[in-house]
Amino acid sequence: MDLHHLRLLRELGDRGSLAAVARAMHITPSAVSQQLRSLQRSARVPLTERRGRRLVLTEAGRALAAAAIEVSTALDRAGRAVDAYLDDPAAPVTVAAFHSAGATYFGPLLGRAGLPPVRFSDEDVPQAGFPALVADYDLVLAHRLAHSPPWPADRLTVVPLVYEPLYVAMPAGHRLAARTALTAADVGAEPWICVREGFPLEGVLTAIAPAAGRPLEIVHRVNEFTVVAAIVAAGGGLALLPGYTSRPDPGVVLRPLADLPAGRHIDVLARPESLHRAAVRAVLAALRELAAEPGR
């Protein structure tokens, strides 16, 4: 089997379409199809199948793509062992993060002495979209709710960064602000500000509704926490805000939910071979140190 063909199969599994693979590999979709057909001729079972208009991996294809990761990782390790540039401390590292994590960690990383150049990007994607980002960035800061399925560790390296509690945010003058903790029943009748569908914090509101015994009234859908806090402060509804990575408006108070688990895991995702680079490991170590600092 040709390593390049195996890489194309892996990229199809990661990126989800022939067009996306073609763009990433700087070749035409027809060339991708032709090379995948060449790979298919060396296999005894189908590696891909049509699902609607999309070409997807079969179970055998996914197994071979997973093996391709191991092959690629091993070859990458062997090649980089003899390449001096691998240990170049000046090699840039690309880091992507969702908004509140970027606001919390990007600035301190820039101020950290001894790190290689870091190139930042913000990626506001649904929870399911984070694993695919490792194809384009060395390190990806991702978040998921405590009860959500784990990240696909068969094709990613997952480094836990911090567990962050989520609190109910309300105006300082709200009738519930005097309480030290709240229940779902307390907040079930209030209007709410929620993230857009598919984004991690939505799952907590989904859990509040049955616990409160009534559907929640979602009046606004906003992802950016600073905007959410401004709407809360103006009396536009209650919201969930993270305890570490948001800096709420002074007119907003945060209260825990006593009867529901409300929190999220913030993790760093990477392709396994990315962590063979000394520069990437240095930035990852700095992120872990920052996350461990008091108040974060």
Buried (B, 14 or more C-beta within 10 A) or exposed (E): BEEEBBBBBBBBBBBBBBEBBBEBBEBEBEBBBEBBEBBBEEBEEEBBEEEEEEBBBBEBBBEBBEBBBEBBBEEBEEEBEEEEEBEEEEBEBBBBBBBBBBBBBBEBBEEBEEBBEBEBBEBBBEBEEBBBBBBEBBBBBBBBBBEBEEBEEEBBBBBEBBEBBBBBBBBEEBEBBEBEEBBBEBBBEBBBBBBEEEBBBBBBBEBBBEBBEEEBEBBBBBBEBBEBBBBBBEEBBBBBBBBBBBEBBEBBBBBBBEBBEBBBBBBBBBBBBBBBBBBBBBBBEBBBEBBEEEEB
